[in-house]
Every structure is written in structure tokens, then in C-alpha cells.
Amino acid sequence: MHKFTIGIEEEFQILEGDSLKLRSQMSKILEGGKIFLKERIKEEMHQSVVEMGTNICENITEARDEISYLRQQIIELAAKEDLKVAAAGTHPFSHWSEQLITPDPRYDQLIAEMKDVARSNLIFGMHVHVCIPSREEGLQIMNIARYFLPHLYALSTNSPFWEGRETGFKSFRSKVFDKFPRTGIPPYFASVAEYDKFVEVLVKTNCIDNGKKIWWDIRLHPVYPTVEFRICDMMMTVDEVTCVAAIMQCIIAKLSKLHQKNQSFRSYRRILINENKWRAARWGIEAKLIDFGKEEEVPYETLINELLEFIDDVVDELGCRNEVNFVYQMLQQGSGADRQLRIFEKTKDLKQVMKYVVEETKKGL
């Protein structure tokens, strides 16, 4: 059996210790972190964001250990500078216009091209790479896996506030990111040749200088032999991250298994999948999503249970039964957005919401 190795990237908020506002102090943390974390700690465009990425992990248990270790390290590095770390898709009350941009030709170029669309993109996500047997198979898997993106996205919703306002969305992060070009659910590609031609045309016409500037919710990675899931909000706890990452790994393994047997799962058009994505952003796990096979609305729980049933035969092969089963606890306790909103309802104070997020970020470490 092909090894569906996994890698996880998390984007953290760096906060002032007292006010819990975003603080452009990433460079101080990087200086200390680069010494022993090397490539696993990276700067982002805004100086109040730090990205942590695991090594290539053999399984979800290894990934959990890495995520826990990296979170512990970033929290300790921040504490030395009287800073705090938080895991959520947006900051509830900080303004993007007050954040400094990291000096780097790459980011200078992005801002020169996109102006305030780039500057205002102060959002935090989680990306998961799953190793694929080949690019050809990876593309076919990506085409089908698009259908499951809203299922995963609803679980991850963790950005209900933006610039001091309750937005009415469980994930406002995606609404901010929608302003960027080449985002959202990717189109269907019939072959790797067609996909490569598309990228080639964009490079040739100066739309992009490399394939990394295609920021879809799922993509065939331009450098690594992976399918990369990019749709999720940054989630609060290690348990939530490993649960969703394990489900992603299982989806890829299951679709690969079907591919090897010359079987498949129905592929749906992007315009239909987008309807479910919008519902997931608005209502999270409280959404009614559309079952396109039956052509009817169904409670989110029905569709997630169908997904769990679909991947069940690969869960034990991948050794991630405990992580996948955590989904039931997530349905019970609510997504990060649901929990943030409960704190706000109780306290009417966004600072209390941030205190909660900071504590949850450390949970189980």
C-alpha cells in the first residue's frame, strides 16, 4: 500500500500580552525559533503571523506529536517576549491597516500588484498535505475530493468576528480571502496535461510567476508530490486539527483505493459545490448542506456521517480511528466559531473571546 504521509502547516496569531491585540513582533520570535526549529518556522506577509509546519509524518500520531511540540515551542518563544499565541481564522478586533508588512521582495511584489486586497488579507488558515502515488492519480483524486471540501470546512469554522464586528458568518476568513484571484473551489481538469497547460498560460501571460500563486481550496502542489487541502480556518486545539487532518488523509487514501480498482465516486460541478461552501461559511456545522445525489437539503450531521461511512475501510489501515472519531465530540461541543460566539454572548467582550482562544490554543499540550 502507498504510504499516505502527511504534513500540516498552521498559521498563528502573535498577540500583545496585555491588550491581546495583534502585534507585529514575528521577527523577535523567528530569531529564537530558527536556531532549533529551522525550516519548521516561517514568516508570513504580516509581521503578526507565524507559520509552523511539521516535517513529513508517517501517520497522524506522528503528526499530532509534531503539532503539539511546535505549538509548545511557539508559545514559549512568544512568552519570552511578553507575547501570546492564538489559533483562530481571524482576530476579533485588530485592524489589518495597523499591521506591519514583512520586508521581503516577494511580499513587496504582491502588494505592488494587489494593493489593499493583499494588505487586508490578515487571515489564518491550516493547510494539510497528503502524499499521492503520482500526479496523474493525484489530479483525479483532487477532482473528486472537491465535493468533500464543504464538509471539512464546516468543521473548521473559527472566524466569526472581523474588525470588532460579529459578522453573522461562522467563517468570515473565506470572505476576506475571496478578494484574491485564483482562490476557492478549483475547476475540474480532465488530465495533468490540461492542468499543466493552464498553469503554463498563466505564467506566460504574467498572471503568476509560479504555480504557488494558485491559492485554491485544494490543489496539486506545484513542488511536492502531494494534494494540499487549503480550505480550513486555523483551528483552536490540537484535537480538532488532528481530527480534520486525519479525515483528509482518509479521503485521499479511499479515493486512491477506488482508483486502483478502476472505481470512482461521482464528480460534481464546481458551481454546485460552491453552494455548500457558502452554507458552511455562513452556518458551520449548524448548516443544512445539499445532498446533490438526492437533490435535497440535509442536516450537516447526515452528510458528515455519510463521509465517515465512506472512509471507514481505510481508517484502521491508516491507524487514525481515535482521531477520526473525535468528530463526534466536535459536533457536540461546537466548532471554534460556535465556542467563540458563546463566550461573546455571555460576556459581550471580545477581549474575553481572545482570552478563551489563547487558552484553547494550549489545550492538551
N, C-alpha and C positions, 0 to 999 in steps of 0.2 A: 504493500500500500504506500502511495506517495505520502511523504511527511508534510502535513499542512502546518508548517511552522508559522509562528505569529509574532508580530511586533506591534507595540502600542505607543502612540505619541499623545501626550497630554499638554494642554496649554493652561498655565496657571496665572492667576491674578496676583500681583505684588501690591500689598497694601501698607499704608502708614499705620503704625502700631496703635495710635490713639483714635484718629478720625475714621479709620478703616476705608479711607478713600484710596483710589488707585494712585500709586506713587511711581514716578519714573526713575527707579533705582535698580533696574535689572543689572547694570554693569557691575555694581558692587557684589551682587550675588554671583555673577558669572566669574569674576576674578577668582573667588574662592573655590567655586564649583569645578571650573575647567581643570584644575590640578588633578583631581582624582576621579571626576565623572567624565572627563574628556568629551567625546562626541555625544554623550547622552544628555548633555545640557546645551541648549541653543538659544540664541537671541531671536527675537521676533521684531516686526516693524516698529511696534510701540514699545517704549522702554519700561512699561509697567507689565509686560508679558514675558514669561519664561516658558520655553518648551522643554519638556523632559521626554526622552524616548528610550524605550527598552532596547536591549540587544535582541538578536533573533532568538526567540524562545521555542523550545521543542514542544511545549504544551502549555495549557492555561495555568497549571500550578506554578510553573517556572515564571510565567508572565506575572502572576499575582505577587510572587516574591520580589520580582524586579520593580513593579509599580510601587509596592509598599516601601521598598528600600529607597527608591527615588523620591517619593513623597517625604519620607523621613528626612532625607538629606536636604531637600529644598527648604523644608520648614526650619531645620536647624541653621542653615546658611542665612535665611532671612532673619531669624531671631537675633543673630549676632549683630545685625544692623538695625535692630528695633523695628523690624518689618514683619508683616504676617502674610500668609499664603491662603488663597481661597480657590475653590474649584466650582465654577458656575459658568454658564454660557455668556452672560453679560454681567456688568457691575450695576447694581440697582440705582445708584445715584451719581456716580462720577461722570464727568462730561469728556467726550473724546477730544474736544478742542483744547483742553488743558494738558493733554499728554504729549510728552516729547517723543520725537521720532528717532530711531536708532540711526546714527551716521553710518551709511553703507551705500555704495553706488547702486546696488540692487534696489534698495528702498527709495533712493533718490529718483531713480528711473520710473519706478511705479507711481510715485507721487507726481512727477512731471507729467506722466501720461494720464492719470486718473483723478488728480487733484483731491477734492474733498470726499469723493467716493472712497479713495484709499485711506485718507486721514481718518475718516469716521468709522472705519472698519474695525472698531475696538471690540472684538468678539473672541470667544474662547471655545475651542472645539476639541474633540477627541478623534483621532484617526487610528484605524486598525488595518494592518497589512496581513494578508494571509497568502502564503506561498502557493503558487499554482504549478501544475505539471508542465504547461507550455503556454506561450502567448495565444496560440490558436484556441486551445481549450479555455484559457482564461477569458478570452473575449466572449465566447459562447456563454460561459458561466455568468459573466458580468451582465450580458443582455437579459438573462432570466432573473438574476438576483435583484435587479432593479425593482421588481414587484414587491420585494420584502422590505425595501427601504423605509416606507412609512411605518411599518410595524416596529422597526428598530428605533426609528426617530422618536415615536411617541413615548417609548420607554425612557429615552434620554432627556426629554424636555426639562430644561433647567435654566430658563431665561425669561421670567415673566415681567421683569422691570427694565426700563430703559430711561436714563437721564431723569430719575426721580419720579417717573410715572409708572403706574400699573397699566400695562399695555393691553390687557384683555387676551393676550396670547400666552400659551404655555411655553412657546419658544419664539421669542422675538429675534433671537440671533439670526435665524434664517432670513427674516425680513430685511435685516441690515445687510446681510451678505448678498441678497438678491440683486443689489445695485451693481455688483461686479459682473463683468461679462463672463461667459463660459462657466456658469455655475448651474446648480440644480440637477435634475434627473437627466442623465445623458440620453442621446438618441440611440436607436438600435443600429448596430453595424453588422452587415452580413459576413464580413471577413476581416482578418487582420490587414490585408492589403487595402481595403476600403478605409479602415481606421487610420492606417499609416499615411494614406494619401490625404486624408482630411488634415492631419497634423502638418504634413509637408506644405499644403496650400497655405495654412495659417502662418507658418514660418516664412515661406517665400514672399508673402504679401505684407510682412512686418506687423501682423496682428500679435504674434508672440515670438520670442526668441528661442524658446524650448518648450517641450511637452509638459513641463511642470506648471506652466501658466494656464493649464486647463484644470479648473477647480471644481469639477463635477462632484456630486454626492457619492459617486463610486467611479473609480477609474482603473484602467490598466496602467500600472505605474510605468512612467517613461524610462526609469533606470533599473528598478528592482524587478525580479520575477514574481510580482505579487499583484493581487487585486486589492485595492485600497478603498476601504469604506471611510467616507469623509462627512457623512450627514449628521453625526451626533453632536449635541451640545456637550460641553465639558460636564462630566457628572461628579457629584459630590463625594461619593465614597468608593473605596476600593472594591467593595462587594458589587456595587452597581456596574462599575467599569468592567470587572471580570465576567459578570453575567452577560452583558451585552456583547462583549468581545468573543465569549465562548459561543454564543448563538451565531455570530457572524462566521466563525471558524466552521461551525457545523453546517451552515448553509452552503459554504464553498465545498466542503467535503461531500455533502449529499448530492449537490449538483454535478460534481465530478464523477461520483459513483454512477449516477444515471447516465452521464455522458459515455462512460466506459462500456455501459451495457446498451448503447445506442438508444437510450430512452431520454425523455426530456420532461420538463414542466412547461406549461403554457407560457408564452411570452406575451406581455401586454404592452400596449402603446403608451408612450410617454405621457400623452395628454390625459389618459385615464389615471395613471399612477400619480400624476400631479394633483388630481382631485383628492386622493388620500393623503398626500403630503401636506396639502393645505389644512385638511382637517386635523392631522396630527399636530401641526404647528399651533393651531387655534385651541384645541381641546386636550391634547396629550392623550393619556390613557383613558380619559373620560369620553373620547371621541366615538362616534359611530363611523366606522370605515365602510367602504363599499366592497362587497364580495362581487367581483366582476363576472365570475362564473355564473352565479345565481342572479346577477343584476339586481341586488338589493343591499340596503344598509344593514350592517350587523354591529352589535357592540364590539368594541376593541378586543375584549376578552375572548370572544369567539374566534376571531382571526389569529390571535396570538396562540391560542390552544391548538388551532389547526397547524400553525407553523411548528409548534413543539412536537406535534404528532408526525409531521413531515420529516423532521430531522432525527427522530427518536432512534433510528437504527444506526446512526453514526456517533451518537453521544458517548456511549461507553467505549467505542473504539478509540475515541479521542480523549477519554478519561476526564470528561468535564460535567458529569451528571450533577454534582453538587452546585457548580457554578450556574448551570442552566436552570436548575430548579429554584434558584434564588428569585427567578422572575415572579413566582407566586407571592413572595414577600414584598416585592416591588409593587405588585398590583394592590396589595393590602395597605402598604404604608404610603403609597402615592409616589409620583416621580419627584425629582428635586423641585420642580416648579410648584407642584401641589404643596410641598412642605414649606417652601419659601412663602407662599401665599397664606398658609395657615398662621405662620409667625406674624405676618403683616396684619392679618385680620385681628389677631389677639393684641398686638402692641401698637399698631398704626405707626411704626417706627422702622424705617429702612435700615437704620444702623443695627437694630436688633436682628434684622434679617441677615445682615452681613456677619454678625457675631455667630449666629447659628451656622452659616455656611463655613466659616473658619473652623468651627468645632467639628463639623461633619467631615471636613477635608482630612482631619487627623484620625477619624474613627477607625478603630481596628488596627492601628499601626503599632 
